[in-house]
Amino acid sequence: MSATEVVVYANPELLAAAAAARLVTRLVDLQAAKGSASLVLTGGTTGIAVLEQLHRSPARDAVDWSRLDLYWGDERFVPADDDERNEKQAREALLDHVPVDPERVHAMPASDGEFGDDPDAAAEAYARVLARHARPEDHGAVPGFDIVLLGLGGEGHTASIFPESPAVYETQRPVIAVRNSPKPPPTRISLTLPALRQGHDVWLLTTGATKADAVALALAGAGEVQLPVAGARGRRRTLWLIDRTAAGKLSNVYLPPTA
Ligand SMILES: O=C(O)[C@H](O)[C@@H](O)[C@H](O)[C@H](O)COP(=O)(O)O
């Protein structure tokens, strides 16, 4: 069973900056140990804020960006140039400003891409991308991601896996199409919980009082069908990086002084 840790920050800005610093250190250590690293990105305001802080970090280029494999945990199934795209937001926040290897940036298909407006075909194609990059030691068709970044919704969704949705019951396929998402836009592509749990480290990043119930319920052991984020666990480590307001319903956790 992996270790679950919670670190609380005084405010969202500090959380994003500290998470970016933590990411730099972890990626540098991984690359020193094995010559490369793999990272799953997330959409959402907190996930993108971490990338923006990473772009601004003085230690940014300690990471060998050319030896980083980048994936997404989910994507909005919209045209490639739509501002709603997690990939577009990630490129503007960070990826267009660092020398990543384009061959190692694995974006999920857009609705105006080679699979057209067919989210099932797009999901199956991304599953093939994952399978191509899985190694024997991963024991399956999904790479053992070094770090999986995830946000969460107030009702407990993570990636595009929503409570009691078909996605949360999916145990075979690593990537699925999501329709009628309660969070717009309605059509998405998402890794499933089994795929996310291939991550060695899963980092859950969130801020705000609207997330406090979901945080407390997940850490209290809620079931993943009603609270999908509760099922987002790493093989080695599950790390919650939250601000004081998102920690508002937690009792025995260290709270830093408000900054
Ligand atoms: O594509 C998405 O919308 C995200 O992947 C989603 O899972 C997001 O991370 C959460 O909804 C939190 O979003 P906020 O941080 O903006 O609340």
The ligand as an SDF file (V2000), in Angstrom:
LIG
                    3D

 17 16  0  0  0  0  0  0  0  0999 V2000
   -9.6860   19.0070  -17.5810 O   0  0  0  0  0  0  0  0  0  0  0  0
  -10.0010   19.3370  -16.4380 C   0  0  0  0  0  0  0  0  0  0  0  0
  -10.9130   20.0970  -16.1710 O   0  0  0  0  0  0  0  0  0  0  0  0
   -9.1700   18.8340  -15.2950 C   0  0  0  0  0  0  0  0  0  0  0  0
   -8.3620   17.8370  -15.5870 O   0  0  0  0  0  0  0  0  0  0  0  0
   -9.9940   18.6200  -14.0710 C   0  0  0  0  0  0  0  0  0  0  0  0
   -9.8680   17.3420  -13.4990 O   0  0  0  0  0  0  0  0  0  0  0  0
   -9.4910   19.6590  -13.1040 C   0  0  0  0  0  0  0  0  0  0  0  0
   -8.1610   19.3150  -12.6990 O   0  0  0  0  0  0  0  0  0  0  0  0
  -10.3840   19.7820  -11.9040 C   0  0  0  0  0  0  0  0  0  0  0  0
  -11.6980   20.0490  -12.3530 O   0  0  0  0  0  0  0  0  0  0  0  0
   -9.8980   20.9130  -10.9900 C   0  0  0  0  0  0  0  0  0  0  0  0
   -9.9560   22.0970  -11.6970 O   0  0  0  0  0  0  0  0  0  0  0  0
   -9.6890   23.4720  -10.8990 P   0  0  0  0  0  0  0  0  0  0  0  0
   -8.2990   23.3450  -10.3290 O   0  0  0  0  0  0  0  0  0  0  0  0
   -9.7830   24.5480  -11.9540 O   0  0  0  0  0  0  0  0  0  0  0  0
  -10.7400   23.5750   -9.8350 O   0  0  0  0  0  0  0  0  0  0  0  0
  1  2  2  0
  2  3  1  0
  2  4  1  0
  4  5  1  0
  4  6  1  0
  6  7  1  0
  6  8  1  0
  8  9  1  0
  8 10  1  0
 10 11  1  0
 10 12  1  0
 12 13  1  0
 13 14  1  0
 14 15  2  0
 14 16  1  0
 14 17  1  0
M  END
$$$$
